[in-house]
Every structure is written in structure tokens, then in C-alpha cells.
Amino acid sequence: MRIPGHERCFVCGRDSELSLDFSPFDGGVEAEFVPSERFVGFEGVIHGGITATVLAEAMGTAAATVFKVFLGRRICVDYLRPVRPGRRYRVVAETVRVEGRSVLCRGRVYDERGEVCAEGEGLFVRVGEQGEV
């Protein structure tokens, strides 16, 4: 699942190094990714901004199952374990609550053992009167 109009996105675009391609499930989305050495911040650890970006993209894609046109208002990320280059991870995000023009989403990044490396929460707001899917 890719959001139309995001072909050039550096996280989910087809030509992106991460190229997240989300699979929908009831109430959310998930994707696998393998970050490269290019995204290392501290020695042997993927930069937290990249991990936050992956979570934001997953939560935004979950929000896209509710609203067609929206903007992110806030994201909050807790880092629990290091994300390392060359290893496979799974990001999962789901909608938690829809209230009026807002949708609250939660996301997690899991390592190959199923342990949570990072988790986050994002608030997204519908834009325009015709923004609902």
C-alpha cells in the first residue's frame, strides 16, 4: 500500500533506499525494512531521526486509511533498543481513535526476535472539508 502522490518520498517512494511498502490489516498497516549503514548516527546504531521517520510514515499511512488529505500535528517516540544497520525490522502502526478531524495512531518497530525497539504515537488532522476517505 502506497499513498498516491508520494512517489518521491524518501521513506516510502519506489526509488527510496528504505522503500517501505505497507500491507494493510484491519485498523492498521505494517512493513518490513532493512536500514543500511548510510543511516548510522552513532557507531553501529541507526540515527534516531530515521527510526522516528519510519514510525511517522507508518502512522501516517495508518491515518490514510481514515482520511484522504491530512497533516501530521504531533509525533512522540520512545527509543527502547538500538536499531542496527543490515538487520531486518518490522514497523506496525494502527489507528487508535478518531475524533472529528483528528486521528490518533500508535506504532512500533520490532526486531527479528519480536522485541520492541521503538514505539510512538502520532496525531494527524484532516485538511479540507472533503478529506475523508
C-alpha positions, 0 to 999 in steps of 0.5 A: 500500500502506497499513498498516491502522490508520494512517489518521491518520498524518501521513506516510502517512494519506489526509488527510496533506499528504505522503500517501505511498502505497507500491507494493510490489516484491519485498523492498521498497516505494517512493513518490513525494512532493512536500514543500511549503514548510510543511516548510522548516527552513532557507531553501529546504531541507526540515527534516531531521526530515521527510526522516528521517520519510519514510525511517522510514515507508518502512522501516517499511512495508518491515518490514510486509511481514515482520511484522504488529505491530512497533516501530521500535528504531533509525533512522540517516540520512545527509543527502547533498543538500538536499531542496527544497520543490515538487520531486518525490522518490522514497523506496525502502526494502527489507528487508535481513535478518531475524533472529528478531524483528528486521528490518533495512531500508535506504532512500533518497530520490532526486531527479528526476535519480536522485541520492541525497539521503538514505539510512538504515537502520532496525531494527524488532522484532516485538511479540507472539508472533503478529506475523508476517505 
